[in-house]
């Protein structure tokens, strides 16, 4: 299993073979982890990845499981476990 590396920012294209795009609004994306990628925050495998370039984000329903946040210069990533 590889870990999402944020050293040079984050591009979905770097992980396109391991993530399945579930939803794309243009500014936010929700992806499914299909290959056991590890979280950039805690190093454990995660289920879903939410990525946004917006400065703020609102969630209708909070995750009922642990989640981690990671930030690059221009993106916020939320991994649910």
MMTF fields as JSON, N, C-alpha, C and O atoms, coordinates in Angstrom:
{
  "mmtfVersion": "1.0.0",
  "mmtfProducer": "UNKNOWN",
  "numBonds": 323,
  "numAtoms": 324,
  "numGroups": 81,
  "numChains": 1,
  "numModels": 1,
  "chainsPerModel": [1],
  "groupsPerChain": [81],
  "chainIdList": ["A"],
  "bondAtomList": [4, 2, 8, 6, 12, 10, 16, 14, 20, 18, 24, 22, 28, 26, 32, 30, 36, 34, 40, 38, 44, 42, 48, 46, 52, 50, 56, 54, 60, 58, 64, 62, 68, 66, 72, 70, 76, 74, 80, 78, 84, 82, 88, 86, 92, 90, 96, 94, 100, 98, 104, 102, 108, 106, 112, 110, 116, 114, 120, 118, 124, 122, 128, 126, 132, 130, 136, 134, 140, 138, 144, 142, 148, 146, 152, 150, 156, 154, 160, 158, 164, 162, 168, 166, 172, 170, 176, 174, 180, 178, 184, 182, 188, 186, 192, 190, 196, 194, 200, 198, 204, 202, 208, 206, 212, 210, 216, 214, 220, 218, 224, 222, 228, 226, 232, 230, 236, 234, 240, 238, 244, 242, 248, 246, 252, 250, 256, 254, 260, 258, 264, 262, 268, 266, 272, 270, 276, 274, 280, 278, 284, 282, 288, 286, 292, 290, 296, 294, 300, 298, 304, 302, 308, 306, 312, 310, 316, 314, 320, 318],
  "bondOrderList": [1, 1, 1, 1, 1, 1, 1, 1, 1, 1, 1, 1, 1, 1, 1, 1, 1, 1, 1, 1, 1, 1, 1, 1, 1, 1, 1, 1, 1, 1, 1, 1, 1, 1, 1, 1, 1, 1, 1, 1, 1, 1, 1, 1, 1, 1, 1, 1, 1, 1, 1, 1, 1, 1, 1, 1, 1, 1, 1, 1, 1, 1, 1, 1, 1, 1, 1, 1, 1, 1, 1, 1, 1, 1, 1, 1, 1, 1, 1, 1],
  "groupList": [{"groupName": "UNK", "atomNameList": ["N", "CA", "C", "O"], "elementList": ["N", "C", "C", "O"], "formalChargeList": [0, 0, 0, 0], "bondAtomList": [1, 0, 2, 1, 3, 2], "bondOrderList": [1, 1, 2], "singleLetterCode": "X", "chemCompType": "L-PEPTIDE LINKING"}],
  "groupTypeList": [0, 0, 0, 0, 0, 0, 0, 0, 0, 0, 0, 0, 0, 0, 0, 0, 0, 0, 0, 0, 0, 0, 0, 0, 0, 0, 0, 0, 0, 0, 0, 0, 0, 0, 0, 0, 0, 0, 0, 0, 0, 0, 0, 0, 0, 0, 0, 0, 0, 0, 0, 0, 0, 0, 0, 0, 0, 0, 0, 0, 0, 0, 0, 0, 0, 0, 0, 0, 0, 0, 0, 0, 0, 0, 0, 0, 0, 0, 0, 0, 0],
  "groupIdList": [1, 2, 3, 4, 5, 6, 7, 8, 9, 10, 11, 12, 13, 14, 15, 16, 17, 18, 19, 20, 21, 22, 23, 24, 25, 26, 27, 28, 29, 30, 31, 32, 33, 34, 35, 36, 37, 38, 39, 40, 41, 42, 43, 44, 45, 46, 47, 48, 49, 50, 51, 52, 53, 54, 55, 56, 57, 58, 59, 60, 61, 62, 63, 64, 65, 66, 67, 68, 69, 70, 71, 72, 73, 74, 75, 76, 77, 78, 79, 80, 81],
  "secStructList": [7, 7, 5, 7, 7, 7, 6, 6, 7, 7, 7, 4, 4, 4, 4, 6, 6, 6, 3, 3, 3, 3, 3, 3, 7, 1, 1, 3, 3, 3, 3, 3, 3, 7, 1, 7, 7, 5, 7, 6, 6, 6, 7, 1, 5, 7, 1, 3, 3, 3, 3, 3, 7, 1, 1, 7, 7, 7, 7, 1, 1, 7, 7, 1, 1, 7, 3, 3, 3, 3, 3, 7, 1, 1, 7, 3, 3, 3, 3, 3, 7],
  "xCoordList": [0.84, 0.0, 0.879, 1.868, 0.496, 1.235, 0.461, -0.744, 1.179, 0.607, 0.452, 1.285, -0.6, -0.754, 0.341, 0.461, 1.126, 2.26, 1.855, 1.464, 1.944, 1.559, 2.762, 2.598, 3.954, 5.169, 5.151, 5.632, 4.604, 4.539, 3.1, 2.779, 2.231, 0.816, 0.067, 0.569, -1.128, -1.926, -2.597, -3.22, -2.47, -3.159, -3.865, -3.242, -5.154, -5.916, -5.317, -5.341, -4.78, -4.228, -3.073, -2.841, -2.348, -1.25, -1.755, -1.001, -3.021, -3.584, -4.806, -5.581, -4.986, -6.216, -6.466, -7.619, -5.439, -5.651, -6.063, -6.498, -5.932, -6.243, -7.508, -8.037, -7.995, -9.181, -10.271, -9.992, -11.512, -12.646, -13.43, -13.862, -13.608, -14.368, -15.841, -16.449, -16.418, -17.829, -18.668, -19.809, -18.101, -18.845, -17.867, -16.797, -18.234, -17.381, -18.254, -19.039, -18.111, -18.894, -18.072, -18.561, -16.849, -15.948, -14.995, -13.799, -15.518, -14.676, -14.418, -13.475, -15.248, -15.074, -15.212, -15.926, -14.514, -14.57, -14.631, -13.994, -15.408, -15.465, -14.988, -15.454, -14.048, -13.445, -13.458, -13.423, -13.508, -13.445, -12.041, -11.468, -11.499, -10.177, -10.332, -10.885, -9.859, -10.029, -8.786, -8.812, -7.694, -6.451, -5.695, -4.487, -6.389, -5.741, -4.744, -3.825, -4.909, -4.025, -4.08, -5.107, -2.957, -2.9, -3.082, -2.691, -3.667, -3.989, -2.707, -1.754, -2.673, -1.479, -1.334, -0.252, -2.403, -2.346, -1.96, -1.067, -2.636, -2.408, -1.744, -1.389, -1.571, -0.893, -1.709, -1.163, -3.004, -3.874, -4.678, -4.882, -5.126, -5.974, -7.269, -7.754, -7.82, -9.065, -10.074, -9.714, -11.357, -12.426, -12.707, -12.689, -12.967, -13.348, -12.438, -11.885, -12.301, -11.488, -12.313, -12.854, -12.406, -13.069, -11.978, -11.154, -11.965, -10.952, -11.653, -12.567, -11.224, -11.79, -10.702, -9.703, -10.924, -10.046, -10.704, -10.103, -11.926, -12.631, -12.013, -11.398, -12.172, -11.629, -12.48, -11.992, -13.762, -14.658, -15.408, -15.541, -15.89, -16.682, -17.727, -17.461, -18.904, -19.994, -20.428, -20.524, -20.685, -21.113, -22.511, -22.773, -23.417, -24.794, -24.865, -25.599, -24.097, -24.094, -22.647, -21.84, -22.3, -20.915, -20.632, -21.531, -19.4, -19.058, -19.292, -19.025, -19.783, -20.017, -18.826, -18.943, -17.698, -16.471, -15.317, -15.49, -14.16, -13.016, -12.698, -12.928, -12.169, -11.721, -10.471, -10.21, -9.702, -8.477, -8.539, -9.168, -7.881, -7.76, -6.292, -5.403, -6.062, -4.713, -4.844, -5.85, -3.85, -3.921, -2.664, -1.554, -2.857, -1.74, -1.879, -2.737, -1.066, -1.169, -2.491, -2.936, -3.133, -4.369, -5.537, -6.613, -5.35, -6.415, -6.57, -5.611, -7.809, -8.116, -8.575, -9.432, -8.014, -8.375, -8.974, -8.437, -10.074, -10.696, -10.784, -11.394, -10.172, -10.198, -11.093, -10.904, -12.073, -12.889, -12.355, -11.949, -12.37, -11.818, -12.929, -12.664],
  "yCoordList": [-1.188, 0.0, 1.243, 1.332, 2.181, 3.438, 4.518, 4.412, 5.525, 6.625, 7.842, 8.068, 8.623, 9.867, 10.818, 11.121, 11.277, 12.163, 13.6, 13.913, 14.466, 15.87, 16.805, 18.024, 16.257, 17.077, 18.127, 19.243, 17.784, 18.723, 19.11, 19.4, 19.114, 19.387, 18.092, 17.016, 18.18, 16.99, 17.121, 18.14, 16.087, 16.002, 14.655, 13.609, 14.685, 13.437, 12.582, 11.354, 13.22, 12.489, 11.572, 10.557, 11.92, 11.068, 9.742, 8.772, 9.696, 8.517, 7.975, 7.203, 8.366, 8.032, 6.539, 6.129, 5.722, 4.274, 3.647, 2.496, 4.391, 3.855, 4.448, 3.92, 5.547, 6.23, 6.244, 6.437, 6.041, 6.124, 7.393, 7.6, 8.236, 9.465, 9.139, 8.491, 9.588, 9.367, 10.612, 10.509, 11.783, 13.033, 14.159, 14.233, 15.038, 16.155, 17.369, 17.375, 18.401, 19.619, 20.721, 21.834, 20.418, 21.424, 21.968, 22.1, 22.289, 22.799, 21.756, 21.884, 20.728, 19.652, 18.306, 18.17, 17.319, 15.967, 14.963, 15.142, 13.909, 12.797, 11.563, 11.268, 10.844, 9.689, 8.485, 8.631, 7.307, 6.054, 5.488, 5.463, 5.039, 4.427, 2.97, 2.161, 2.634, 1.284, 0.418, -0.751, 0.975, 0.205, 0.281, 0.05, 0.6, 0.605, 1.718, 1.569, 2.844, 3.985, 4.336, 4.164, 4.832, 5.222, 6.733, 7.504, 7.122, 8.505, 9.327, 8.848, 10.554, 11.384, 11.891, 12.338, 11.83, 12.326, 11.236, 11.435, 10.069, 9.04, 7.776, 6.894, 7.674, 6.545, 5.252, 4.193, 5.306, 4.122, 4.175, 5.247, 3.019, 2.979, 3.749, 3.762, 4.38, 5.133, 4.639, 3.957, 4.994, 4.565, 5.597, 5.283, 6.829, 7.892, 9.094, 9.325, 9.848, 11.055, 12.196, 12.093, 13.274, 14.489, 15.526, 15.759, 16.153, 17.147, 18.42, 18.378, 19.546, 20.822, 21.878, 21.853, 22.802, 23.955, 25.188, 26.261, 25.035, 26.134, 26.419, 25.538, 27.618, 27.979, 27.434, 27.274, 27.141, 26.594, 25.403, 25.276, 24.541, 23.381, 23.081, 23.201, 22.696, 22.323, 20.905, 20.54, 20.12, 18.742, 18.581, 18.973, 18.0, 17.791, 16.842, 17.081, 15.772, 14.766, 14.502, 14.147, 14.665, 14.378, 12.874, 12.058, 12.515, 11.096, 10.426, 11.017, 9.211, 8.464, 7.594, 6.66, 7.894, 7.142, 8.127, 9.302, 7.672, 8.587, 9.223, 8.621, 10.44, 11.097, 11.905, 12.277, 12.17, 12.954, 14.095, 13.976, 15.202, 16.338, 16.534, 16.353, 16.904, 17.24, 18.443, 18.586, 19.296, 20.515, 20.682, 20.435, 21.109, 21.537, 23.05, 23.649, 23.662, 25.106, 25.552, 26.668, 24.703, 25.116, 24.133, 24.376, 23.035, 22.042, 21.58, 21.547, 21.222, 20.591, 19.176, 18.976, 18.192, 16.793, 16.252, 16.482, 15.541, 14.878, 13.394, 13.013, 12.568, 11.12, 10.511, 10.777, 9.69, 8.969, 7.546, 6.939, 7.036, 5.69, 4.721, 3.544],
  "zCoordList": [0.0, 0.0, 0.0, 0.727, -0.821, -0.837, -0.077, 0.151, 0.292, 1.066, 0.155, -0.723, 0.357, -0.385, 0.074, 1.261, -0.867, -0.575, -0.876, -2.001, 0.11, -0.046, -0.143, -0.113, -0.256, -0.269, -1.377, -1.178, -2.534, -3.655, -3.977, -5.129, -2.964, -3.187, -3.426, -3.101, -3.991, -4.254, -5.609, -5.908, -6.425, -7.706, -7.777, -7.595, -8.038, -8.18, -9.288, -9.207, -10.318, -11.459, -11.068, -11.723, -10.008, -9.544, -8.975, -8.901, -8.575, -7.915, -8.666, -8.101, -9.92, -10.65, -10.795, -10.924, -10.778, -10.898, -9.564, -9.535, -8.462, -7.139, -6.532, -5.555, -7.11, -6.599, -7.66, -8.843, -7.234, -8.157, -7.843, -6.709, -8.85, -8.687, -8.504, -9.356, -7.386, -7.098, -7.38, -7.831, -7.114, -7.271, -7.569, -6.965, -8.504, -8.877, -9.155, -10.103, -8.32, -8.514, -9.178, -9.369, -9.523, -10.078, -9.034, -9.292, -7.846, -6.764, -5.691, -4.91, -5.65, -4.675, -5.376, -6.37, -4.834, -5.389, -4.24, -3.202, -4.448, -3.51, -4.257, -5.358, -3.642, -4.293, -3.361, -2.14, -3.945, -3.197, -3.332, -4.422, -2.219, -2.196, -2.628, -1.882, -3.802, -4.34, -4.233, -4.618, -3.714, -3.72, -2.396, -2.36, -1.317, -0.014, 0.214, 1.02, -0.488, -0.219, 1.259, 1.916, 1.772, 3.177, 3.311, 2.435, 4.398, 4.73, 4.912, 5.526, 4.387, 4.579, 6.015, 6.397, 6.818, 8.2, 9.194, 10.017, 9.123, 10.146, 9.612, 10.394, 8.312, 7.66, 7.662, 7.353, 8.002, 7.94, 6.638, 6.068, 6.179, 4.983, 5.264, 6.395, 4.243, 4.391, 3.362, 2.402, 3.575, 2.673, 1.581, 0.391, 2.01, 1.083, 1.27, 2.346, 0.194, 0.196, -0.373, -1.473, 0.374, -0.06, -0.283, 0.601, -1.459, -1.789, -2.237, -3.061, -1.695, -2.119, -2.231, -1.513, -3.149, -3.294, -2.677, -2.637, -2.202, -1.557, -0.194, 0.406, 0.285, 1.6, 2.73, 3.849, 2.453, 3.464, 2.878, 1.661, 3.752, 3.317, 4.377, 5.573, 3.943, 4.832, 4.489, 3.318, 5.512, 5.314, 5.88, 7.017, 5.086, 5.532, 6.723, 7.682, 6.649, 7.71, 8.094, 7.234, 9.36, 9.737, 9.635, 9.837, 9.325, 9.267, 10.628, 11.674, 10.599, 11.844, 12.196, 12.991, 11.615, 11.872, 11.937, 11.617, 12.341, 12.43, 11.07, 10.021, 11.11, 9.886, 10.183, 11.328, 9.135, 9.24, 8.235, 7.183, 8.567, 7.672, 7.318, 8.15, 6.073, 5.613, 4.688, 3.994, 4.675, 3.876, 3.056, 3.527, 1.813, 0.98, 0.845, 1.494, 0.029, -0.159, -0.741, -0.473, -1.537, -2.202, -2.045, -2.593, -1.312, -1.185, 0.254, 1.026, 0.596, 1.868, 1.561, 0.701, 2.258, 2.065, 3.353, 4.437, 3.238, 4.373, 4.029, 3.03, 4.863, 4.673, 5.739, 6.927, 5.334, 6.312, 6.404, 5.412, 7.634, 7.88, 8.264, 8.508]
}
